[in-house]
Amino acid sequence: MDIEEAKKTARIARLALSEAELRKLAKDADEILEWAEQLESVKSETEKRESGALRDDLPQHFEPQTITKNFPQKSGSHLKVPRSL
């Protein structure tokens, strides 16, 4: 990142930076971008699939008692939860 890009970034972020701070921002951003490029080149054991998922989503069966035993309030076969509006 050059100093002009640092100025543009600071303006977009509404930061008032001195010339020294702009130089430091540019230097720090360069280091972060280099580090990110290194991460991209590393192969991981869990490669992302085309869908972006790291694993298959498989249906799981749960017994109703397993789910309902943790609810503090119940009304018959209904579970009471806090209002979210």
ChimeraX commands (.cxc) that place a marker at each C-alpha (Angstrom):
marker #1 position 0.00,0.00,0.00 radius 0.5
marker #1 position 1.42,3.36,-0.95 radius 0.5
marker #1 position 0.87,6.63,0.89 radius 0.5
marker #1 position -1.98,7.68,-1.45 radius 0.5
marker #1 position -3.87,4.45,-0.74 radius 0.5
marker #1 position -3.27,5.01,2.97 radius 0.5
marker #1 position -4.72,8.53,2.67 radius 0.5
marker #1 position -7.77,7.19,0.82 radius 0.5
marker #1 position -8.26,4.44,3.42 radius 0.5
marker #1 position -7.97,6.96,6.26 radius 0.5
marker #1 position -10.46,9.30,4.55 radius 0.5
marker #1 position -12.99,6.47,4.03 radius 0.5
marker #1 position -12.57,5.44,7.68 radius 0.5
marker #1 position -12.89,9.11,8.70 radius 0.5
marker #1 position -9.53,9.11,10.43 radius 0.5
marker #1 position -7.38,12.22,10.76 radius 0.5
marker #1 position -3.85,10.85,10.50 radius 0.5
marker #1 position -0.51,12.65,10.43 radius 0.5
marker #1 position 2.04,11.89,7.69 radius 0.5
marker #1 position 3.93,9.63,10.11 radius 0.5
marker #1 position 0.74,7.73,10.96 radius 0.5
marker #1 position -0.08,7.37,7.25 radius 0.5
marker #1 position 3.38,5.91,6.58 radius 0.5
marker #1 position 2.91,3.48,9.48 radius 0.5
marker #1 position -0.57,2.52,8.20 radius 0.5
marker #1 position 0.85,1.83,4.74 radius 0.5
marker #1 position 3.71,-0.24,6.16 radius 0.5
marker #1 position 1.42,-2.21,8.51 radius 0.5
marker #1 position -1.10,-2.86,5.73 radius 0.5
marker #1 position 1.67,-4.18,3.48 radius 0.5
marker #1 position 2.80,-6.59,6.21 radius 0.5
marker #1 position -0.78,-7.80,6.77 radius 0.5
marker #1 position -1.33,-8.34,3.04 radius 0.5
marker #1 position 1.96,-10.26,2.71 radius 0.5
marker #1 position 0.94,-12.46,5.65 radius 0.5
marker #1 position -2.48,-13.09,4.04 radius 0.5
marker #1 position -0.79,-14.10,0.79 radius 0.5
marker #1 position 1.35,-16.59,2.71 radius 0.5
marker #1 position -1.77,-18.07,4.30 radius 0.5
marker #1 position -3.37,-18.55,0.90 radius 0.5
marker #1 position -0.41,-20.63,-0.25 radius 0.5
marker #1 position -0.62,-23.02,2.71 radius 0.5
marker #1 position -2.52,-26.24,2.05 radius 0.5
marker #1 position -4.78,-27.23,4.87 radius 0.5
marker #1 position -5.97,-30.69,5.82 radius 0.5
marker #1 position -9.57,-29.53,5.41 radius 0.5
marker #1 position -9.87,-28.09,1.94 radius 0.5
marker #1 position -12.97,-26.05,1.28 radius 0.5
marker #1 position -15.40,-27.56,-1.16 radius 0.5
marker #1 position -16.91,-25.54,-3.99 radius 0.5
marker #1 position -19.88,-24.76,-1.78 radius 0.5
marker #1 position -17.55,-23.32,0.87 radius 0.5
marker #1 position -18.53,-25.99,3.39 radius 0.5
marker #1 position -15.84,-27.69,5.42 radius 0.5
marker #1 position -17.98,-30.76,6.12 radius 0.5
marker #1 position -21.07,-32.55,4.94 radius 0.5
marker #1 position -24.24,-31.68,6.79 radius 0.5
marker #1 position -25.81,-34.95,7.76 radius 0.5
marker #1 position -29.25,-35.23,9.33 radius 0.5
marker #1 position -29.18,-36.22,12.98 radius 0.5
marker #1 position -31.95,-37.73,15.04 radius 0.5
marker #1 position -32.61,-36.34,18.51 radius 0.5
marker #1 position -35.01,-37.69,21.07 radius 0.5
marker #1 position -37.49,-34.98,22.11 radius 0.5
marker #1 position -36.49,-35.40,25.77 radius 0.5
marker #1 position -32.89,-34.54,24.89 radius 0.5
marker #1 position -33.96,-31.18,23.50 radius 0.5
marker #1 position -36.75,-30.28,25.92 radius 0.5
marker #1 position -34.96,-31.15,29.18 radius 0.5
marker #1 position -32.88,-27.94,28.95 radius 0.5
marker #1 position -35.81,-25.55,28.55 radius 0.5
marker #1 position -36.71,-23.75,31.78 radius 0.5
marker #1 position -40.38,-23.24,30.87 radius 0.5
marker #1 position -42.78,-25.63,29.21 radius 0.5
marker #1 position -46.49,-25.52,28.59 radius 0.5
marker #1 position -47.75,-29.00,27.77 radius 0.5
marker #1 position -45.89,-30.07,24.67 radius 0.5
marker #1 position -44.85,-26.47,23.87 radius 0.5
marker #1 position -41.59,-24.80,24.87 radius 0.5
marker #1 position -41.68,-21.23,26.15 radius 0.5
marker #1 position -38.90,-18.92,25.00 radius 0.5
marker #1 position -38.28,-15.20,25.64 radius 0.5
marker #1 position -40.01,-12.78,23.30 radius 0.5
marker #1 position -37.72,-11.53,20.56 radius 0.5
marker #1 position -39.64,-8.50,19.27 radius 0.5
marker link #1:1,2 radius 0.2
marker link #1:2,3 radius 0.2
marker link #1:3,4 radius 0.2
marker link #1:4,5 radius 0.2
marker link #1:5,6 radius 0.2
marker link #1:6,7 radius 0.2
marker link #1:7,8 radius 0.2
marker link #1:8,9 radius 0.2
marker link #1:9,10 radius 0.2
marker link #1:10,11 radius 0.2
marker link #1:11,12 radius 0.2
marker link #1:12,13 radius 0.2
marker link #1:13,14 radius 0.2
marker link #1:14,15 radius 0.2
marker link #1:15,16 radius 0.2
marker link #1:16,17 radius 0.2
marker link #1:17,18 radius 0.2
marker link #1:18,19 radius 0.2
marker link #1:19,20 radius 0.2
marker link #1:20,21 radius 0.2
marker link #1:21,22 radius 0.2
marker link #1:22,23 radius 0.2
marker link #1:23,24 radius 0.2
marker link #1:24,25 radius 0.2
marker link #1:25,26 radius 0.2
marker link #1:26,27 radius 0.2
marker link #1:27,28 radius 0.2
marker link #1:28,29 radius 0.2
marker link #1:29,30 radius 0.2
marker link #1:30,31 radius 0.2
marker link #1:31,32 radius 0.2
marker link #1:32,33 radius 0.2
marker link #1:33,34 radius 0.2
marker link #1:34,35 radius 0.2
marker link #1:35,36 radius 0.2
marker link #1:36,37 radius 0.2
marker link #1:37,38 radius 0.2
marker link #1:38,39 radius 0.2
marker link #1:39,40 radius 0.2
marker link #1:40,41 radius 0.2
marker link #1:41,42 radius 0.2
marker link #1:42,43 radius 0.2
marker link #1:43,44 radius 0.2
marker link #1:44,45 radius 0.2
marker link #1:45,46 radius 0.2
marker link #1:46,47 radius 0.2
marker link #1:47,48 radius 0.2
marker link #1:48,49 radius 0.2
marker link #1:49,50 radius 0.2
marker link #1:50,51 radius 0.2
marker link #1:51,52 radius 0.2
marker link #1:52,53 radius 0.2
marker link #1:53,54 radius 0.2
marker link #1:54,55 radius 0.2
marker link #1:55,56 radius 0.2
marker link #1:56,57 radius 0.2
marker link #1:57,58 radius 0.2
marker link #1:58,59 radius 0.2
marker link #1:59,60 radius 0.2
marker link #1:60,61 radius 0.2
marker link #1:61,62 radius 0.2
marker link #1:62,63 radius 0.2
marker link #1:63,64 radius 0.2
marker link #1:64,65 radius 0.2
marker link #1:65,66 radius 0.2
marker link #1:66,67 radius 0.2
marker link #1:67,68 radius 0.2
marker link #1:68,69 radius 0.2
marker link #1:69,70 radius 0.2
marker link #1:70,71 radius 0.2
marker link #1:71,72 radius 0.2
marker link #1:72,73 radius 0.2
marker link #1:73,74 radius 0.2
marker link #1:74,75 radius 0.2
marker link #1:75,76 radius 0.2
marker link #1:76,77 radius 0.2
marker link #1:77,78 radius 0.2
marker link #1:78,79 radius 0.2
marker link #1:79,80 radius 0.2
marker link #1:80,81 radius 0.2
marker link #1:81,82 radius 0.2
marker link #1:82,83 radius 0.2
marker link #1:83,84 radius 0.2
marker link #1:84,85 radius 0.2
view
